[in-house]
Amino acid sequence: MKPAASTEDQSVGRAAHVPRFRKFHYEFYWKDVGKPLLDEAFEQGGFWAELFDADRARAEWKTFKSGVIAIAHVLPRVLAGGLP
């Protein structure tokens, strides 16, 4: 039986609840963070679409380097100080 998670652990979200090695739980991280961020990028367009073929990325996102798109999507906000 697992011990109850602390309040601090619960604020991190279920993506971080892997019992060993302090790694993220891939499935939860993808559902809670990765996919919503990618959906936002595809909806908004922006800087990432200047680097990549937007139509191809949207059509082939499962085989495309979607992590790079997500990074390019948030990069302008990070550089502007809009994200921590």
C-alpha positions as CSV (number, residue, x, y, z in Angstrom):
1,M,0.0,0.0,0.0
2,K,1.4,3.4,-1.0
3,P,1.6,6.2,1.6
4,A,-0.7,9.2,1.0
5,A,0.9,11.9,-1.1
6,S,1.8,15.1,0.7
7,T,0.2,18.4,-0.3
8,E,3.4,19.4,-2.0
9,D,3.3,16.2,-4.1
10,Q,-0.3,16.8,-5.1
11,S,0.4,20.3,-6.4
12,V,2.9,18.9,-8.9
13,G,0.2,16.8,-10.5
14,R,-0.1,13.1,-11.5
15,A,2.6,13.4,-14.2
16,A,5.3,13.5,-11.5
17,H,4.0,10.5,-9.5
18,V,6.5,7.8,-10.5
19,P,7.8,5.9,-7.5
20,R,11.4,5.7,-8.5
21,F,14.1,7.9,-9.9
22,R,12.1,11.2,-9.8
23,K,11.0,10.9,-13.4
24,F,7.8,12.0,-14.9
25,H,5.1,9.5,-15.7
26,Y,5.1,9.6,-19.5
27,E,1.4,8.9,-20.2
28,F,0.2,11.4,-17.6
29,Y,2.7,14.0,-18.6
30,W,1.7,13.7,-22.3
31,K,-2.1,13.9,-21.4
32,D,-1.8,16.7,-18.9
33,V,1.0,18.8,-20.3
34,G,2.3,17.7,-23.7
35,K,-0.8,17.2,-25.8
36,P,-2.6,20.4,-24.5
37,L,0.5,22.4,-25.3
38,L,0.7,20.9,-28.8
39,D,-3.0,21.5,-29.3
40,E,-2.5,25.2,-28.3
41,A,0.4,25.5,-30.7
42,F,-1.6,24.1,-33.6
43,E,-4.5,26.4,-32.8
44,Q,-2.5,29.6,-32.4
45,G,0.2,29.1,-34.9
46,G,3.0,31.7,-34.3
47,F,6.8,31.4,-34.1
48,W,6.9,27.6,-34.5
49,A,5.0,27.8,-37.8
50,E,7.8,30.0,-39.1
51,L,10.3,27.2,-38.5
52,F,8.2,24.2,-39.6
53,D,5.7,23.5,-42.3
54,A,2.5,24.0,-40.2
55,D,0.2,21.9,-42.4
56,R,2.6,19.0,-42.4
57,A,3.3,19.2,-38.7
58,R,-0.5,19.2,-38.0
59,A,-1.0,16.2,-40.3
60,E,2.0,14.2,-39.2
61,W,2.4,15.2,-35.5
62,K,2.6,11.6,-34.3
63,T,5.7,11.0,-36.3
64,F,7.0,14.6,-36.2
65,K,9.3,15.9,-33.5
66,S,6.3,17.4,-31.6
67,G,8.5,18.3,-28.6
68,V,10.4,20.7,-30.7
69,I,7.2,22.3,-31.8
70,A,6.0,22.7,-28.2
71,I,9.4,24.3,-27.3
72,A,9.3,26.7,-30.2
73,H,5.7,27.6,-29.3
74,V,6.5,28.7,-25.8
75,L,10.0,30.1,-26.6
76,P,8.8,33.7,-27.4
77,R,6.9,33.9,-24.1
78,V,9.8,32.5,-22.2
79,L,12.2,35.0,-23.7
80,A,9.8,37.9,-23.1
81,G,9.5,36.8,-19.4
82,G,5.9,35.7,-19.7
83,L,6.5,32.2,-18.4
84,P,8.5,31.1,-15.4
